[in-house]
Amino acid sequence: MELYEVGGAVRDALLGRAVHDRDWVAVGATPQQLVDAGYLPVGRDFPVFLHPQTREEVALARTERKTAPGYHGFAFHAAPEVTLEDDLARRDLTINAIARGADGRLIDPHGGQRDIAARVLRHVSPAFAEDPVRVLRLARFAARLPDFTVAPETMTLMQGMVVAGEVDALVAERVWQELARGLMEARPSRMFEVLRASGALARLLPEVERLWGVPQRADSHPEIDTGVHLMMVLDMSARLAAPLAVRFACLGHDLGKGTTPADMLPRHLGHEARSVALLRALGERLRVPLDCRELAEVVAREHGNLHRSAEFGAAALLRLLERCDAIRKPRRFEQVLLACECDARGRLGFEDSAYTPAPRLCSALAAAQSVATADIAAQAMARGQRGPAVGAIIQRARIAALAKALGLPAERDEPED
């Protein structure tokens, strides 16, 4: 049996990037030999084991054969006669098809080192087209390695996969898994650019695809195009090291602009409610985690009001905080504000601007939280007041606290967009 380091660890080492996880291929071995050597079997679909000391994954060298549409439709063959070259030939990209032997020698039958030097993402073989997940994986690698371009022949291959309906066979959980990982990469916009160029974005996320070519008001959006704005917002979320829930909220905050009637452009009245409806459908379709969905809906519904909150009186400001559930969930409200900052700074010429509503809204929240609601409720009930009457008293106390802390009039209507 011979062990070879393969995949991402070899690639990242050659790129000068930090190596976090190492994967290995065992050549010339059987599952029983690995078990006898103390390896722990963990693979469900094909033989994968954990090393008895390092707990790193070791897979038997294997080949695969397409048996049905979609990414589940494969038959795997793992046996001692399968060579390292056979195993590398089944991998997706040349930069991922490099192995390192125990003596440090690199085995690179598909030119992965050449493509690393040229900064190119290229498929290993036509077998790439058999697995639709690879379209998503390549797009994710484009977001991780933004200085890499996609080889023209690889883009042509992916476009053919989309036309053939391969991406339509992807299950929701796998789409979300790759989308979430791509959102967390260095430049998320690159993932969407590649998916859009391949045609896959229109099939997987039509709500996002339709944003390109939709104009916005130049006074608030110098970049004009809604799709361009979205890409700037996503890249700002990466620049600000936002967590996944915030990045997903950025992705969905303007979906409703893609359904604005042509005679209403470039204004987008009512796009917030349309965005929420589209987000709910998207979240259910891809089975997005609940925390991501809930944050995204708040941001989609309220980001315009949060941007304009300096024009609000104390009562309107308190209503806004209540709609965001900020008093009950202050930490989530911080994430709401971060998503709004990404939106405000994801515009041409505003990339380095301060997001001034955030500190003011945090002060407003602190003022509302400072009200001793338990004491007020006890005093009110001692006077025989109950239910809504107590709530109204607490409401007035919070409005007064906001007005005092921020020097605001108690009443002022929320301005219209």
RODO-2510 file (C-alpha; in nm, 4 decimals, decimal comma):
residues 417
     n   res          X          Y          Z
     1     m     0,0000     0,0000     0,0000
     2     e     0,1201     0,3515    -0,0890
     3     l    -0,0258     0,6768     0,0485
     4     y    -0,0373     0,9985    -0,1531
     5     e    -0,1452     1,3422    -0,0376
     6     v    -0,4021     1,4756    -0,2851
     7     g    -0,6441     1,7533    -0,3633
     8     g    -0,6812     2,0832    -0,1856
     9     a    -0,3834     2,0496     0,0489
    10     v    -0,1423     2,0038    -0,2417
    11     r    -0,3078     2,2825    -0,4405
    12     d    -0,3059     2,5307    -0,1525
    13     a     0,0566     2,4556    -0,0659
    14     l     0,1552     2,5317    -0,4262
    15     l    -0,0469     2,8537    -0,4098
    16     g     0,1250     2,9564    -0,0876
    17     r    -0,2042     2,9428     0,1007
    18     a    -0,2598     2,8008     0,4480
    19     v    -0,3318     2,4269     0,4506
    20     h    -0,6036     2,3287     0,6974
    21     d    -0,7156     1,9796     0,5953
    22     r    -0,5183     1,7052     0,4295
    23     d    -0,6702     1,4245     0,2232
    24     w    -0,4951     1,1071     0,1172
    25     v    -0,5389     0,8308    -0,1391
    26     a    -0,4329     0,4751    -0,0651
    27     v    -0,3140     0,2833    -0,3718
    28     g    -0,2816    -0,0947    -0,3781
    29     a    -0,4921    -0,1571    -0,0688
    30     t    -0,8193    -0,3246     0,0220
    31     p    -1,0713    -0,2025     0,2810
    32     q    -0,9819    -0,4942     0,5079
    33     q    -0,6128    -0,4054     0,4981
    34     l    -0,6907    -0,0531     0,6156
    35     v    -0,9195    -0,1791     0,8922
    36     d    -0,6516    -0,4251     1,0034
    37     a    -0,4051    -0,1345     1,0177
    38     g    -0,6340     0,0545     1,2555
    39     y    -0,8093     0,2862     1,0098
    40     l    -1,1704     0,3743     1,0945
    41     p    -1,4200     0,3327     0,8060
    42     v    -1,6506     0,6343     0,7624
    43     g    -1,7488     0,6423     0,3938
    44     r    -2,1052     0,5644     0,2999
    45     d    -2,0881     0,5702    -0,0811
    46     f    -1,7285     0,4540    -0,1273
    47     p    -1,4418     0,3403     0,0978
    48     v    -1,3136     0,6320     0,3075
    49     f    -1,1262     0,5880     0,6339
    50     l    -0,9817     0,7996     0,9139
    51     h    -0,6128     0,7637     0,9891
    52     p    -0,5678     0,6008     1,3327
    53     q    -0,3423     0,8834     1,4617
    54     t    -0,4065     1,2023     1,2615
    55     r    -0,7763     1,1388     1,1885
    56     e    -0,7172     1,2707     0,8373
    57     e    -0,9290     1,1165     0,5610
    58     v    -0,7828     0,8364     0,3525
    59     a    -0,9775     0,7098     0,0505
    60     l    -0,9049     0,4045    -0,1572
    61     a    -0,7992     0,4900    -0,5101
    62     r    -1,1110     0,4607    -0,7198
    63     t    -1,2723     0,5197    -1,0564
    64     e    -1,6316     0,6169    -1,1274
    65     r    -1,8847     0,5570    -1,4010
    66     k    -2,1943     0,7608    -1,4829
    67     t    -2,5125     0,5533    -1,4437
    68     a    -2,7984     0,8074    -1,4177
    69     p    -2,8652     1,1848    -1,4391
    70     g    -2,7634     1,4123    -1,1521
    71     y    -2,4800     1,3925    -0,9061
    72     h    -2,6074     1,0740    -0,7375
    73     g    -2,5914     0,8747    -1,0598
    74     f    -2,2462     0,7183    -1,0273
    75     a    -2,1034     0,3737    -0,9717
    76     f    -1,7646     0,3642    -0,7971
    77     h    -1,4936     0,1033    -0,8309
    78     a    -1,2213     0,0815    -0,5648
    79     a    -0,9707    -0,2023    -0,5834
    80     p    -0,5969    -0,2615    -0,5417
    81     e    -0,5422    -0,2516    -0,9185
    82     v    -0,6750     0,1073    -0,9484
    83     t    -0,3716     0,3310    -1,0005
    84     l    -0,3037     0,6797    -0,8706
    85     e    -0,3323     0,8088    -1,2280
    86     d    -0,6748     0,6420    -1,2591
    87     d    -0,7867     0,8190    -0,9412
    88     l    -0,6538     1,1604    -1,0456
    89     a    -0,8256     1,1321    -1,3843
    90     r    -1,1697     1,1335    -1,2205
    91     r    -1,1132     1,4651    -1,0396
    92     d    -1,2782     1,7899    -1,1420
    93     l    -1,0096     2,0536    -1,2057
    94     t    -0,6470     2,0197    -1,3020
    95     i    -0,5392     2,2215    -0,9985
    96     n    -0,7121     1,9601    -0,7809
    97     a    -0,5597     1,6621    -0,9642
    98     i    -0,2059     1,6845    -0,8242
    99     a    -0,0672     1,4313    -0,5767
   100     r     0,2386     1,4347    -0,3531
   101     g     0,4252     1,1151    -0,2678
   102     a     0,5925     1,0295     0,0602
   103     d     0,9250     1,1465    -0,0877
   104     g     0,7780     1,4901    -0,1713
   105     r     0,7614     1,4233    -0,5442
   106     l     0,4624     1,5757    -0,7254
   107     i     0,2557     1,3608    -0,9595
   108     d     0,0766     1,5933    -1,2007
   109     p    -0,0479     1,4103    -1,5114
   110     h    -0,2998     1,6798    -1,6126
   111     g    -0,0933     1,9993    -1,5961
   112     g    -0,2257     2,1348    -1,2692
   113     q     0,0989     2,3156    -1,1882
   114     r     0,0915     2,4815    -1,5292
   115     d    -0,2634     2,6031    -1,4692
   116     i    -0,1759     2,7298    -1,1217
   117     a     0,1051     2,9354    -1,2759
   118     a    -0,1294     3,0631    -1,5491
   119     r    -0,4144     3,1222    -1,3004
   120     v    -0,6614     2,9078    -1,4961
   121     l    -0,9490     2,6870    -1,3811
   122     r    -0,9632     2,3980    -1,6283
   123     h    -1,1480     2,0652    -1,6245
   124     v    -0,9448     1,7449    -1,6166
   125     s    -1,1461     1,5495    -1,8727
   126     p    -1,4858     1,5409    -2,0470
   127     a    -1,6073     1,3398    -1,7456
   128     f    -1,6440     1,6784    -1,5741
   129     a    -1,9778     1,7070    -1,7565
   130     e    -2,1153     1,4005    -1,5776
   131     d    -2,1445     1,5724    -1,2379
   132     p    -2,3505     1,8956    -1,2191
   133     v    -2,2124     1,9773    -0,8736
   134     r    -1,8885     2,0578    -1,0493
   135     v    -2,0456     2,3675    -1,2048
   136     l    -2,1116     2,4992    -0,8549
   137     r    -1,7711     2,3895    -0,7281
   138     l    -1,5877     2,5635    -1,0100
   139     a    -1,7880     2,8818    -0,9489
   140     r    -1,6981     2,8598    -0,5803
   141     f    -1,3297     2,8201    -0,6655
   142     a    -1,3575     3,1328    -0,8816
   143     a    -1,4793     3,3186    -0,5720
   144     r    -1,1950     3,1754    -0,3612
   145     l    -0,9297     3,2421    -0,6260
   146     p    -1,0546     3,5640    -0,7882
   147     d    -0,7395     3,6122    -0,9978
   148     f    -0,8088     3,2823    -1,1791
   149     t    -1,0033     3,2763    -1,5060
   150     v    -1,2138     2,9911    -1,6415
   151     a    -1,0656     2,8155    -1,9439
   152     p    -1,2875     2,8840    -2,2499
   153     e    -1,3294     2,5131    -2,3214
   154     t    -1,4386     2,4555    -1,9616
   155     m    -1,6971     2,7332    -1,9831
   156     t    -1,8274     2,5814    -2,3077
   157     l    -1,8544     2,2455    -2,1340
   158     m    -2,0517     2,3949    -1,8446
   159     q    -2,2853     2,5772    -2,0805
   160     g    -2,3555     2,2448    -2,2504
   161     m    -2,4306     2,0849    -1,9135
   162     v    -2,6886     2,3557    -1,8437
   163     v    -2,8522     2,3109    -2,1828
   164     a    -2,8623     1,9354    -2,1272
   165     g    -3,0537     1,9897    -1,8011
   166     e    -2,7851     1,8443    -1,5743
   167     v    -2,8059     2,1281    -1,3201
   168     d    -3,1817     2,0771    -1,2961
   169     a    -3,1099     1,7437    -1,1281
   170     l    -2,9272     1,9046    -0,8349
   171     v    -3,0991     1,8620    -0,4995
   172     a    -3,1714     2,1662    -0,2842
   173     e    -2,9371     2,0728    -0,0001
   174     r    -2,6350     2,0458    -0,2299
   175     v    -2,7120     2,3742    -0,4058
   176     w    -2,7372     2,5517    -0,0700
   177     q    -2,4197     2,3862     0,0580
   178     e    -2,2142     2,5123    -0,2353
   179     l    -2,3882     2,8505    -0,2425
   180     a    -2,3199     2,9046     0,1281
   181     r    -1,9550     2,8130     0,0888
   182     g    -1,9215     3,0433    -0,2105
   183     l    -2,0809     3,3330    -0,0251
   184     m    -1,8113     3,2964     0,2396
   185     e    -1,5220     3,3148    -0,0077
   186     a    -1,2925     3,6115    -0,0693
   187     r    -1,4921     3,7588    -0,3586
   188     p    -1,8450     3,6142    -0,3714
   189     s    -1,9304     3,8104    -0,6861
   190     r    -1,7035     3,5845    -0,8910
   191     m    -1,9182     3,2824    -0,8103
   192     f    -2,2266     3,4543    -0,9498
   193     e    -2,0401     3,5870    -1,2520
   194     v    -1,9317     3,2338    -1,3453
   195     l    -2,2745     3,0843    -1,2786
   196     r    -2,4318     3,3568    -1,4894
   197     a    -2,1865     3,3101    -1,7766
   198     s    -2,2549     2,9353    -1,7799
   199     g    -2,6336     2,9837    -1,7761
   200     a    -2,6639     2,7986    -1,4448
   201     l    -2,7681     3,1052    -1,2438
   202     a    -3,0903     3,1419    -1,4422
   203     r    -3,1780     2,7795    -1,3636
   204     l    -3,0765     2,7743    -0,9973
   205     l    -3,1444     3,1327    -0,8821
   206     p    -3,3688     3,3033    -1,1397
   207     e    -3,4608     3,5669    -0,8777
   208     v    -3,0981     3,6789    -0,8795
   209     e    -3,0391     3,6393    -1,2531
   210     r    -3,3166     3,8809    -1,3457
   211     l    -3,1539     4,1704    -1,1563
   212     w    -2,9001     4,2374    -1,4314
   213     g    -3,0089     4,5062    -1,6734
   214     v    -3,2596     4,6548    -1,4258
   215     p    -3,1819     5,0281    -1,3784
   216     q    -3,1913     5,2199    -1,0502
   217     r    -3,1943     5,5894    -0,9703
   218     a    -2,8516     5,7369    -1,0430
   219     d    -2,8676     5,9761    -0,7462
   220     s    -2,8649     5,6884    -0,4974
   221     h    -2,7051     5,4211    -0,7177
   222     p    -2,4282     5,5632    -0,9386
   223     e    -2,3554     5,2101    -1,0616
   224     i    -2,7143     5,2104    -1,2046
   225     d    -2,7489     4,8370    -1,2807
   226     t    -2,9141     4,6392    -0,9996
   227     g    -2,7106     4,3261    -1,0712
   228     v    -2,3853     4,5228    -1,0595
   229     h    -2,4965     4,6747    -0,7282
   230     l    -2,5697     4,3310    -0,5850
   231     m    -2,2207     4,2083    -0,6732
   232     m    -2,0684     4,5146    -0,5063
   233     v    -2,2782     4,4513    -0,1940
   234     l    -2,1672     4,0875    -0,1758
   235     d    -1,8019     4,1811    -0,2123
   236     m    -1,8461     4,4451     0,0579
   237     s    -1,9864     4,1760     0,2871
   238     a    -1,6641     3,9802     0,2340
   239     r    -1,4524     4,2909     0,2924
   240     l    -1,6330     4,3468     0,6244
   241     a    -1,5925     3,9773     0,7197
   242     a    -1,9690     3,9356     0,7580
   243     p    -2,1084     3,5992     0,8756
   244     l    -2,3104     3,3773     0,6424
   245     a    -2,6528     3,5023     0,7549
   246     v    -2,5521     3,8598     0,6728
   247     r    -2,4141     3,7604     0,3341
   248     f    -2,7339     3,5749     0,2475
   249     a    -2,9327     3,8825     0,3544
   250     c    -2,7180     4,0888     0,1189
   251     l    -2,7923     3,8442    -0,1623
   252     g    -3,1681     3,8770    -0,1128
   253     h    -3,2132     4,2386    -0,0074
   254     d    -3,3145     4,3715    -0,3514
   255     l    -3,4713     4,0697    -0,5239
   256     g    -3,7990     4,2575    -0,5673
   257     k    -3,6352     4,5055    -0,8028
   258     g    -3,6238     4,2308    -1,0630
   259     t    -4,0049     4,2324    -1,0748
   260     t    -4,0610     4,6089    -1,0861
   261     p    -4,2959     4,6919    -1,3776
   262     a    -4,1148     4,8629    -1,6652
   263     d    -4,3311     5,1754    -1,6412
   264     m    -4,2178     5,2294    -1,2792
   265     l    -3,8428     5,2237    -1,3517
   266     p    -3,5963     5,3455    -1,2374
   267     r    -3,7899     5,3863    -0,9106
   268     h    -3,8754     5,0654    -0,7324
   269     l    -4,1748     5,1458    -0,5135
   270     g    -4,2853     4,8442    -0,3141
   271     h    -3,9801     4,6356    -0,3966
   272     e    -3,9262     4,5567    -0,0280
   273     a    -4,2477     4,3522     0,0021
   274     r    -4,1762     4,1804    -0,3295
   275     s    -3,8244     4,0973    -0,2068
   276     v    -3,9636     3,9330     0,1076
   277     a    -4,2034     3,7182    -0,0958
   278     l    -3,9270     3,6088    -0,3332
   279     l    -3,6920     3,5371    -0,0418
   280     r    -3,9487     3,3144     0,1243
   281     a    -3,9932     3,1114    -0,1927
   282     l    -3,6188     3,0883    -0,2476
   283     g    -3,5563     2,9911     0,1150
   284     e    -3,8106     2,7115     0,0995
   285     r    -3,6863     2,5877    -0,2365
   286     l    -3,3215     2,5642    -0,1249
   287     r    -3,4038     2,4755     0,2372
   288     v    -3,2010     2,7675     0,3652
   289     p    -3,1408     2,7598     0,7439
   290     l    -3,3996     2,9487     0,9468
   291     d    -3,1569     3,2038     1,0933
   292     c    -3,0469     3,3062     0,7435
   293     r    -3,4062     3,3335     0,6219
   294     e    -3,5270     3,5405     0,9158
   295     l    -3,2410     3,7891     0,8992
   296     a    -3,2762     3,8231     0,5234
   297     e    -3,6478     3,8997     0,5488
   298     v    -3,5907     4,1747     0,8055
   299     v    -3,3190     4,3320     0,5905
   300     a    -3,5253     4,3073     0,2714
   301     r    -3,8286     4,4635     0,4376
   302     e    -3,6600     4,7389     0,6382
   303     h    -3,3274     4,8340     0,4777
   304     g    -3,4731     5,1440     0,3133
   305     n    -3,6252     5,2617     0,6411
   306     l    -3,3001     5,1966     0,8271
   307     h    -3,1086     5,3988     0,5691
   308     r    -3,3551     5,6908     0,6114
   309     s    -3,3961     5,6601     0,9873
   310     a    -3,2324     5,9978     1,0548
   311     e    -3,5580     6,1520     0,9280
   312     f    -3,7714     5,9652     1,1836
   313     g    -3,9157     6,1014     1,5035
   314     a    -3,8902     5,9033     1,8275
   315     a    -4,2218     5,7203     1,7824
   316     a    -4,1417     5,6195     1,4246
   317     l    -3,7943     5,5126     1,5305
   318     l    -3,9361     5,2912     1,8054
   319     r    -4,1787     5,1308     1,5588
   320     l    -3,8847     5,0565     1,3303
   321     l    -3,6919     4,8916     1,6146
   322     e    -3,9983     4,6857     1,7030
   323     r    -4,0475     4,5692     1,3438
   324     c    -3,6846     4,4559     1,3464
   325     d    -3,7443     4,2840     1,6827
   326     a    -3,4334     4,4711     1,7969
   327     i    -3,5274     4,5034     2,1640
   328     r    -3,5765     4,1292     2,1960
   329     k    -3,2915     4,0279     1,9613
   330     p    -3,0210     4,2955     1,9844
   331     r    -2,7437     4,0732     1,8483
   332     r    -2,9453     3,9966     1,5385
   333     f    -3,0108     4,3692     1,4998
   334     e    -2,6341     4,4219     1,4845
   335     q    -2,6298     4,1823     1,1897
   336     v    -2,9196     4,3691     1,0286
   337     l    -2,7175     4,6907     1,0523
   338     l    -2,4090     4,5193     0,9088
   339     a    -2,6099     4,4009     0,6076
   340     c    -2,7420     4,7548     0,5628
   341     e    -2,3871     4,8897     0,5781
   342     c    -2,2884     4,6465     0,3027
   343     d    -2,5820     4,7725     0,0962
   344     a    -2,4954     5,1392     0,1547
   345     r    -2,1262     5,0940     0,0772
   346     g    -2,1798     4,8530    -0,2122
   347     r    -2,2290     5,1462    -0,4492
   348     l    -1,9957     5,3197    -0,6903
   349     g    -1,8005     5,5857    -0,5018
   350     f    -1,9361     5,4897    -0,1584
   351     e    -1,7067     5,1955    -0,0850
   352     d    -1,5129     5,3802     0,1868
   353     s    -1,7980     5,5887     0,3283
   354     a    -1,9073     5,5590     0,6906
   355     y    -2,2535     5,4142     0,7506
   356     t    -2,3863     5,6861     0,9796
   357     p    -2,7292     5,5342     1,0618
   358     a    -2,5671     5,2467     1,2543
   359     p    -2,4330     5,4302     1,5634
   360     r    -2,7488     5,6378     1,5869
   361     l    -2,9718     5,3305     1,5692
   362     c    -2,7590     5,1576     1,8315
   363     s    -2,8068     5,4602     2,0575
   364     a    -3,1801     5,4461     1,9937
   365     l    -3,1880     5,0793     2,0867
   366     a    -2,9884     5,1423     2,4030
   367     a    -3,2338     5,4160     2,5035
   368     a    -3,5320     5,1859     2,4470
   369     q    -3,3657     4,9070     2,6447
   370     s    -3,2927     5,1428     2,9352
   371     v    -3,6608     5,1719     3,0202
   372     a    -3,7393     4,9719     3,3345
   373     t    -4,0354     4,7863     3,1905
   374     a    -4,0827     4,5548     3,4901
   375     d    -4,1121     4,8512     3,7296
   376     i    -4,3526     5,0321     3,4982
   377     a    -4,5668     4,7219     3,4599
   378     a    -4,5774     4,6641     3,8385
   379     q    -4,6827     5,0226     3,9045
   380     a    -4,9482     5,0089     3,6347
   381     m    -5,0948     4,6836     3,7667
   382     a    -5,0988     4,8297     4,1185
   383     r    -5,3264     5,0981     3,9743
   384     g    -5,5508     4,8259     3,8295
   385     q    -5,4280     4,8548     3,4704
   386     r    -5,3822     4,5386     3,2670
   387     g    -5,2805     4,4069     2,9237
   388     p    -5,2815     4,6616     2,6399
   389     a    -5,2989     4,9515     2,8838
   390     v    -4,9666     4,8450     3,0385
   391     g    -4,8134     4,8009     2,6954
   392     a    -4,9192     5,1527     2,5962
   393     i    -4,7544     5,2991     2,9059
   394     i    -4,4286     5,1153     2,8305
   395     q    -4,4504     5,2355     2,4715
   396     r    -4,4811     5,5973     2,5793
   397     a    -4,1902     5,5577     2,8210
   398     r    -3,9680     5,4216     2,5469
   399     i    -4,0653     5,7006     2,3086
   400     a    -3,9802     5,9549     2,5766
   401     a    -3,6439     5,7855     2,6400
   402     l    -3,5638     5,7877     2,2684
   403     a    -3,6638     6,1514     2,2315
   404     k    -3,4461     6,2532     2,5253
   405     a    -3,1413     6,0478     2,4234
   406     l    -3,1403     6,1595     2,0602
   407     g    -3,2916     6,5076     2,0946
   408     l    -3,5893     6,4148     1,8783
   409     p    -3,9497     6,5240     1,8632
   410     a    -4,1702     6,2482     1,9972
   411     e    -4,3871     6,2267     1,6869
   412     r    -4,2863     6,2414     1,3244
   413     d    -4,4199     6,0230     1,0460
   414     e    -4,1896     5,7940     0,8552
   415     p    -4,1050     5,9594     0,5226
   416     e    -4,2141     5,8000     0,1989
   417     d    -3,9570     5,6662    -0,0456
***
